[in-house]
């Protein structure tokens, strides 16, 4: 099968330039200004920009066990519509992924139902070190440690266990950093003052800067002590940025970090309008934090942009502060949101591609993805940078049926998404005849 993309503006490795791309079966065969060949499929990309597929290194697709909120099929479909061609999913499902058998069970589900490419993280607890050390670094994205009990009971708070994981794990360790003791103290203070009627505006005070910094500092100290490969998820505070560096190339960094879409887009002033719909852990915080995070992204102290896509039903969300769960759906709207920032002049499109496509591939050492290169898998996205549309109920694809971006007007639209050379999404329609592939890693 030959697929030819003509007249596209490629955005790749810091450059934007006119080119054609020839795809043979699953991979990119040729990149050249003028390719003349009789192809089985022709895409005329005149006026469109061609990007590598987005790699989202942190999602919660809720399967198995929580499928009333979402599942791998529904959320991978929404991701593909949003230009995300590969995702890495977290272990806090039901049951929690604390054994190799349960981990492989999720891969089996995805092999049958995921439209996008996929990887799943091995979960850590206070008592599964033996299982953790069995993890194959060639075909599993990372070990995930909750250094803060965001959901369920996967909190790893035993210092000896943390030492062992950081000392012995041969692969990347990804962490959620919030100090549980500080959070519990802040909850007690809030309840003493307000009872059960705590306002959403207290969320960034309860899950505070201090809670984030103390936990992130511990993770960084452990990584430096043991020369472990650490990736800090969803940095949310200005203070944590001081733990990070831009002094070495990304490929040589032992400690990397990401920022999520919601921490770049929202701040505490949005709680009045959005309420629990923007309740995340770590919390959306001050405008000064949001601005500092954006600058750290531009300065290359923050390496990756991700979503932390974590859907809940509206019924679950429409609740009081303590009863409403944290998390929200984002995969369909993450790339449009970042391209909107680009339209506003806050970040150039080359930097968006670097942070959403190239850098996840570099950080996790993903094989043959994340770039538009000959011989790489043809995970590609075509976008129209001048196509105005509004996020509405009837165009939201998440199983939960809502988005924190509902009502938002974007000026860029994804027209095509190719997964391993297969046109999986084209002008709002899906071709589900082929599933995504399991990611592999050059480790």
N, C-alpha and C positions, 0 to 999 in steps of 0.2 A: 504493500500500500504506500503510495507516494502522495504526500500532501504538500502543496506549495502555497506559501503566504507571500503575496506580492505587495510591494509599495508601502511597507510598514516603516514607521519610525522606531527603530530599536532603542531601548533604554537599557544599557548593560555596561557594567564595570566602569561607571563614571562618565560614560559618553552617551549622547543621543545622535543617531545618524540614520539615514535612509538605507534600507536594505531589504532583500528578499530572503526568505528562509525555506529551505527544502527539508521536509521530514520524510524519512523512510521508516515505516512501521512505527516503532516506539521512540526513535531517537532522531536528533538533528543531524542531517547528513551534510548540509552545505549552507553557509551564510555568505551571501555575495550581493552586490548592488543590482545585478541583472542575472536572473536565472531563467533560462528558457528551456522548458521541458514539458512534455505531456504528462501531467499529474492526474492521479485518480480524483483528487479533490483540490479545488482552487479557492483560496480565500483572498479576495481583493481588499487589502487593508488600507486603501487610500484614505488619508486623514486620520488614521488610527495609530496609537502607540502600542508597541509590542514589548511586554515586560516578561521577565521570568516569572513563573508561578510563585505566589507567596507561600512561604513555609511558616506555619504558626506553631511555635514550640510549646504552647500551653493552652490546652482546651480540656473541658469536662463534657463529654458527650453522654454521660449518665447510664451507659449500658455496660454490664448488666445491672438489674435490680432497681433502677430509678427511672424506668422508661416511660412513666407517665409525664415526665418533664421533657425528655429528649431521647434519641437513640442514635446509633452510629450512622444509620441510613439517612435520617432526617437532617441531622446536623452537618454531615459531609456534603449533602446536597446544597444546603444553605451556604456552606463554605465555598463550594465550587462556583456558585452564583456570585460570590464575593471575590473571586479571583484567587482563592486559597487552594492550591493544588496538593499540598501535603500538610498533615497535622500530626502533633504528638499529644497523646491523651493521657490524662492523669489517673492514678491508681485508687482514688477515693470513691469507688463505685460500691455496689453491694452484691456479692461480698467484696471486701477490700482486697486489692491485688498484693498479697503478702507471700504468695508462693509462686514457683515457676509454673505450676500446673494452671493456676488461675490466670496468670499472665498470658500463657499460650491460648487459653480459652477465649480471651478478648481478640487475639490475632485471628482465631478461627471465625469469630463473628464478623470481623472486618473484611476478611477475605471473601465473604459471601455477600456483604451488604454495603461496603464503603465505596462511594463513587470517587473519592479522593485517595491519594496515597496516605499511608498511615504508619505510625509507630506508637507503642504504648510503654509507659514507664513502669519500672518495678518499684513497688512501695516499700517503705521502711517503717518498722515499729520498734518498740523497745526489746523485742524478743525474736526477731527473724533474721539475724545476721547471717546464719548459715545459708538461708535461701537467697539473700541479697548477693552473696559472693558466688553463687552459681550463675548469675546473670551473664549472658553472652554479649560482650561489647560490640560484636559485629552486626547484631540484628535487633538490639534493644537501644532505645534512645538514651536513657539515663536512669539513675537511681533517684527517686523523689523522696525528700525528707520534709515533713511538716514540722518546722521548729516553731510551732504555734498551732493550736488546734482549730484551724479554720472550719473544718467539717469532720464529723464522725469522731473516732477515737484513735486517729493515726498520729497523734502528737508524740514526737520523740523528744523526751525531756531528761532521759538518763544520760548524764555526761560521759559515763564510761562507754555506753553504746555509741554515742556520737564520735568519741575518740576512735573507737574500733572501725566504724564505717569510713571515716576520713583517712585513717591509716591504711586500711586494707582494700578499699574499693579500687579496682583497676580502671574504672570508667568515670565519666562525668557524673557529678553529684549536683542535682538541682534542688534548691531549697526555697521554701516559703518561710519568711522570717518575721515573726512577731513574738515578743516575749509574753508568755502566758501569765506569769505572776503579775506583771504590770497591768495587763488587761483586766485580770480579776480584781485587782485593787481599784482600778478606775470604774469598773462596773459597780462595785460596792459603794463607792462615793456617789455615783449617779443615782443609785437606788435610794441611798440615804437622803438625797436632796429631792428627788422627783417621784419616788416610789416606782410603780410599773409604767407610769406615763412619761417615759423618757422620749425626748424629741430626737428626730433623725439628726439634727444639728449637733448632737452630742457624740455621734459616731466617731468623728476624727479625734475627739478628746479621749474616748474610751480606748479605741485602737490607735494609740497616739504615736507621735514621732519618736518618743522615748522607747516605746515598745518595739518599734521597727528597728531603731538604731542599735539597741542593746542586742537583739537577736542577730542582726546582720553583722555586727562587730564580732560576735562569737563565731559565726560561720567563717568569716574572713580569717580570724585568728587560727581556727582549726585547719583551714586550707593551707595557710602559710606554714604552720607547724609541720604538717605532713606532706607538703607539696602536692596536695590533692587538686584535681581539676574541678573547680566550683563555678556554678552558674546560679546567680541570685535572681529569682523571679520577681516580677512586678515591684520594682523600686518605686516608692511613693512619696519620699520626702527629700527635701533639699539637703538635709544633714547627712543622709546616707551616701550622697555623691562623693563626699570626702574619702570614703573607703575605696574608691575606684580610681583607675588611672587610664590615661590615654598616651602614655609614654612609650609603649611598645606596640608593634603591629598586632592585630587581632589574632592571627594564627599563633602568636607566641604568648598570648595572655593565659595565665593559669586561673585568673579570676575574672569572670565576665558577668554582665548584668543586662536585664531587659527592663523596658518600660512598657506599660500597657496603654491601649487606646484611651480608656476611660480616665486615666491619670493625666493624659495630655489634653483631653477635651473638656472635662468637667472640673469644677472646684466646689468648695463648700457653699458658695452662693447658690448653687443649683439644687440644693436639698429642699428649698422652699417649694419649688415647682415639681421636682422629680421624686422627692421622698424616698421610699424604700426601693424604687426602681434603680437607683444608683447606690444602693447599699452593697459595697464590696469589701472584702478583706484582702489586703490592707485597704483602709478607707481612702476615699477621695478627700483630699485635705485642702490646704489654703491655696489661694491664687498664686502666692509667692512660690509654693512648692511646685505647682503646675508649670510656672514659667521657668523655674530652675531646672526642672526635668527636661523641658524642651531644649534649653540651652546645652545641657549635658549631653543630650542626643546629638546635637549639632557639633559639639566638641569631641565626640567619640569616647566619652566616659561611659555612656550607655550604648550598648552594642546592638541590641535587638529590639524591634517593636513586635509585640504579641497581643493577644486578645484576652487571655484568661476567660474565654467563653464559658459561662457557667449558668445555664438556664434553670429557671424555676417557673412554675405556673403563676399566672396572675393571682389566682386564689391564695397561693402561698405568700406571694409578695404583698398583697393587700392586707397587711396585718400590722399590729403594733410593733414598735422597735425591736423588742426582745424576741418576738415570735416570727418576724419576717426573716427568711434566710438571706445570706449574702451571696451575691453573684448575679450576673445578667448575660443575655445573649449578645454576641458581637461579631461572629465570623462573617456574616453577610455584608456588614457595613464598615469593616475595618479599613480595607483598602480605599473605598470611596472617601472615608473620613480623612485619611492621610493625603489623598490627592486633593481634597478640599483645602487642607492646609497649604499644599503646594500652590494651588490657584491663588491663595491669599498672600503668597510671597513669604511664608514663614519657613519653608523648607523646599529645596528643589527636588524635582522628580527623581534625579539620579540618587540622591541621598535616601529617598523613600525606598527605592529599589535595593539600595545597599543594606538598609536596616531590616527590611521585611523579607528579602529574597536571598541575597548573597551571604549576609552575616549569620543567619541561622545555619546555613549549610557549612560555613567555616567553623562556627562554634561547636557544632555537634559532629563534624567530620562526615557529613552525609555524602554518600557516593553519587557523583554524576548528576547532581541537581542543584538548583539555586542560581544558575547562570545560563545565558544563551551562548552555548559553545558547541561546536561540532563534536559529535560523539556523546553528548549529554542527552539525558531523557528530555523529550519534548514536552515539558511542563511549561505552558505559555499562557499569557493573558493578553487579550487585546482590549484597549480602553479608548473610549471617545472622551476627550477632555473638554468637549463643548456639547454636552447633552444633559439638560437640566431635568431633574426628576425629584419627586418627594417620597419619603419613606411613609408608607401607609399600611394599614392593617392588611389590605388585599394583596400587597406585594412582599410581605414578610414571610419568609419560608421556614423559620424556626418552628418546631413542634409546639412550643409554648405560646406562639402566636403574638408576641409583643416584642418591642425593641425600645431601649432607652433613647434611640434616635428618631422615634416616631414623630412625624411632623417636620423633621429636618429636611431642608432642600439641599441636595448635592448637585454639583454642576459637571460631574464626570460620571460616566456609566460604563460598566463592564459589558462588552458585546460578545466576546468569545472566551471560553476557558478550555484549554487542551490539557488532557491528562495522559502522559505517555503517548503523545501523538494522536490520541483520540479526541475528537471534538465533543466534549462532554456537555458543553453549554453554549448555545448560540442564540442571541437575541431573545432571551427569556425562555427558551425551550431546552429541555434536557434530552440527551441520548444516553440511556442507562444500560446499553448493551455490553459495556465493558466496565469492570470494577478497577479500583486503584490497586497499587502494589505496596507490599511491605518495604519500608525504607531499610537500606543497609548502610553500614558505617565503616569508614576507612580507619579502623583502629587495630 
